[in-house]
Amino acid sequence: MHTEYTRVVVVGGGPAGMMAGLLLARQGIEVIVLEKHGDFLQDFRGDTVHPSTLRIIEELGWIEEFLALPHSKVRTIGVQTPAGYTDFADFSKIGGKHPYIAFMPQWHVLDFLTRKGSQYPGFHLIRNAEATELVQDADEVRGVRVSTPDGPMELRADIVIAADGRHSAMRESAGLKPSVSKSPMDVLWFRLSRLPDERQTFLHTGQGFVLITIDRGDYWQMAYVIPQGGYATVKKQGLERLRADVGAIDAGLGSRMLEEVESWDDVKLLTVRVDRLRTWHRPGLLCIGDAAHAMSPAGGVGINLAVQDAVATARMLGPVLRAGRAPEERDLKKVQRRRELPVRAVQLAQVNMLADLYPKDRRKTVERPFAARMVRRFSFLNKWTAWFVGVGLRSEHIGPVVAGGGSGAGTSGVGS
Ligand SMILES: Cc1cc2nc3c(=O)[nH]c(=O)nc-3n(C[C@H](O)[C@H](O)[C@H](O)COP(=O)(O)OP(=O)(O)OC[C@H]3O[C@@H](n4cnc5c(N)ncnc54)[C@H](O)[C@@H]3O)c2cc1C
């Protein structure tokens, strides 16, 4: 097995890993990002780019190029319950240059970040490279073992950033165990074609389910939210019930179900997981994004929190690495301290405050969710729901470009 050395190894080329890798390379630091897949064309795993992420891209000076990629914009999230319709979150009220959610396929976002990263000499993305375990000396992480099509290799580094998602093998190899919250729901995803000018309310409640319709341009991304662990029951009740539920919300969509959702193969199950590491680090290792805190898809915040983690990581570890040092545990601790509050706040909202928005029993209608009722009563709150989802606590920023560290080098940000 041959061994190589670099300053930073990032495991995982998702939103967290790609952003962390490119922002460190932007500061002139040698970074290798390992991605186990050959491309980014994987199953649907969330395509919501929130105002916080759009602002980061704007601050990097890339926003026009980014928004030239195919996307749709959502300015309000509407909720329809038996109690009536509510504009639950109104992004147009939160100000800023990009007061909307951009729905963009995640592979476009990741391809974009790859292109931008490759502008920096220190940025190296290795595809088809799966990190199998950490290289450890006593309690200290020194690098990773990697399986590649050319055979195994060992990659040593000053710091390993684990951004390998919610089933992180790196955190397991480090013996870091997450505490798991009770996930309030599971989700079935499928697609239906969208007719020109067809408009939908974002969220509908029904008997034993919640239906979310996401406008993806020429199709609807449908999320049929069911009680946690309820997939077996839903399957037993049959595709007919699923089709009837959609038809009860919208006859037009219901009629398309028969042709476009022919079998359960057209329906994908997401078992929702909400967890968080108590400690995000070990000497030589930092976990970020879903590897540190798997998020529920409620609010579509996972990608955006992963990006915020990456910006904070590059901002806080960049200067240490630029000074030629390996980050110490106290440096890693600072990153966790910075990012834990926003993560906790969002998970609290996802698991508790929105709890009555999730179906609990297939026989009962999701009637009058408290959060929607409050926003319906006090409509000014929909500015704050939009702000919490779209921007959130402790938003990170990209700082001014400073000299030093090679072409394009700069600081990656100062927090607000
Ligand atoms: C079905 C689904 C729908 C979702 N919907 C939304 C949504 O609408 N909006 C939203 O914001 N969030 C959504 N999420 C969550 C969102 O996808 C994650 O929160 C976000 O992608 C986290 O980013 P990440 O970079 O931390 O991890 P990931 O995006 O999971 O990226 C991890 C990367 O690491 C790679 N990898 C894993 N193990 C290894 C290894 N050992 N070696 C090398 N590479 C490895 C993986 O291939 C992957 O590319 C959804 C998730 C799912 C599954």
The ligand as a Tripos MOL2 file, in Angstrom:
@<TRIPOS>MOLECULE
LIG
   53    58     1     0     0
SMALL
NO_CHARGES

@<TRIPOS>ATOM
      1 C1        -34.0210   11.7690    0.3540 C.3       1 LIG1
      2 C2        -33.4060   12.9780    1.0290 C.ar      1 LIG1
      3 C3        -33.9900   14.2070    0.8870 C.ar      1 LIG1
      4 C4        -33.4490   15.3220    1.4970 C.ar      1 LIG1
      5 N1        -34.0150   16.5390    1.2920 N.ar      1 LIG1
      6 C5        -33.3680   17.6440    1.6770 C.ar      1 LIG1
      7 C6        -33.8090   18.9290    1.2550 C.ar      1 LIG1
      8 O1        -34.8020   19.0800    0.5580 O.2       1 LIG1
      9 N2        -33.0720   19.9910    1.6250 N.ar      1 LIG1
     10 C7        -31.9620   19.8770    2.4010 C.ar      1 LIG1
     11 O2        -31.3290   20.9020    2.7140 O.2       1 LIG1
     12 N3        -31.5540   18.6850    2.8490 N.ar      1 LIG1
     13 C8        -32.2020   17.5720    2.4620 C.ar      1 LIG1
     14 N4        -31.7370   16.3480    2.8230 N.ar      1 LIG1
     15 C9        -30.5670   16.2760    3.6810 C.3       1 LIG1
     16 C10       -29.3420   16.6610    2.9050 C.3       1 LIG1
     17 O3        -29.2080   15.8470    1.7590 O.3       1 LIG1
     18 C11       -28.1380   16.5410    3.8260 C.3       1 LIG1
     19 O4        -28.3800   17.2110    5.0590 O.3       1 LIG1
     20 C12       -26.9220   17.1790    3.1850 C.3       1 LIG1
     21 O5        -26.6930   16.6000    1.9150 O.3       1 LIG1
     22 C13       -25.7260   16.9940    4.1020 C.3       1 LIG1
     23 O6        -24.5680   17.3030    3.4170 O.3       1 LIG1
     24 P1        -23.2200   16.5700    3.7790 P.3       1 LIG1
     25 O7        -22.2180   17.0920    2.8160 O.co2     1 LIG1
     26 O8        -22.9690   16.6680    5.2170 O.co2     1 LIG1
     27 O9        -23.4910   15.0080    3.5100 O.3       1 LIG1
     28 P2        -23.9430   14.2560    2.1860 P.3       1 LIG1
     29 O10       -24.6930   15.1330    1.2700 O.co2     1 LIG1
     30 O11       -24.5820   12.9890    2.6280 O.co2     1 LIG1
     31 O12       -22.5660   13.9310    1.4500 O.3       1 LIG1
     32 C14       -21.7060   12.9410    1.9140 C.3       1 LIG1
     33 C15       -20.8290   12.5340    0.7420 C.3       1 LIG1
     34 O13       -19.8330   11.6790    1.2230 O.3       1 LIG1
     35 C16       -19.6810   10.5910    0.3480 C.3       1 LIG1
     36 N5        -19.1370    9.4970    1.1540 N.ar      1 LIG1
     37 C17       -19.7780    8.8240    2.1410 C.ar      1 LIG1
     38 N6        -18.9520    7.9540    2.7260 N.ar      1 LIG1
     39 C18       -17.7650    8.1000    2.1210 C.ar      1 LIG1
     40 C19       -16.5010    7.4690    2.2870 C.ar      1 LIG1
     41 N7        -16.3050    6.5430    3.2150 N.pl3     1 LIG1
     42 N8        -15.4700    7.8240    1.4730 N.ar      1 LIG1
     43 C20       -15.6600    8.7750    0.5150 C.ar      1 LIG1
     44 N9        -16.8390    9.3930    0.3100 N.ar      1 LIG1
     45 C21       -17.8720    9.0740    1.1070 C.ar      1 LIG1
     46 C22       -21.0710   10.3500   -0.1910 C.3       1 LIG1
     47 O14       -21.0340    9.6610   -1.4280 O.3       1 LIG1
     48 C23       -21.5880   11.7690   -0.3250 C.3       1 LIG1
     49 O15       -21.2740   12.3230   -1.5800 O.3       1 LIG1
     50 C24       -32.2880   15.2000    2.2770 C.ar      1 LIG1
     51 C25       -31.7050   13.9530    2.4630 C.ar      1 LIG1
     52 C26       -32.2480   12.8460    1.8370 C.ar      1 LIG1
     53 C27       -31.5760   11.5090    2.0150 C.3       1 LIG1
@<TRIPOS>BOND
     1     1     2 1
     2     2     3 ar
     3     2    52 ar
     4     3     4 ar
     5     4     5 ar
     6     4    50 ar
     7     5     6 ar
     8     6     7 ar
     9     6    13 1
    10     7     8 2
    11     7     9 ar
    12     9    10 ar
    13    10    11 2
    14    10    12 ar
    15    12    13 ar
    16    13    14 ar
    17    14    15 1
    18    14    50 ar
    19    15    16 1
    20    16    17 1
    21    16    18 1
    22    18    19 1
    23    18    20 1
    24    20    21 1
    25    20    22 1
    26    22    23 1
    27    23    24 1
    28    24    25 2
    29    24    26 1
    30    24    27 1
    31    27    28 1
    32    28    29 2
    33    28    30 1
    34    28    31 1
    35    31    32 1
    36    32    33 1
    37    33    34 1
    38    33    48 1
    39    34    35 1
    40    35    36 1
    41    35    46 1
    42    36    37 ar
    43    36    45 ar
    44    37    38 ar
    45    38    39 ar
    46    39    40 ar
    47    39    45 ar
    48    40    41 1
    49    40    42 ar
    50    42    43 ar
    51    43    44 ar
    52    44    45 ar
    53    46    47 1
    54    46    48 1
    55    48    49 1
    56    50    51 ar
    57    51    52 ar
    58    52    53 1
@<TRIPOS>SUBSTRUCTURE
     1 LIG1         1 GROUP 0 **** ****
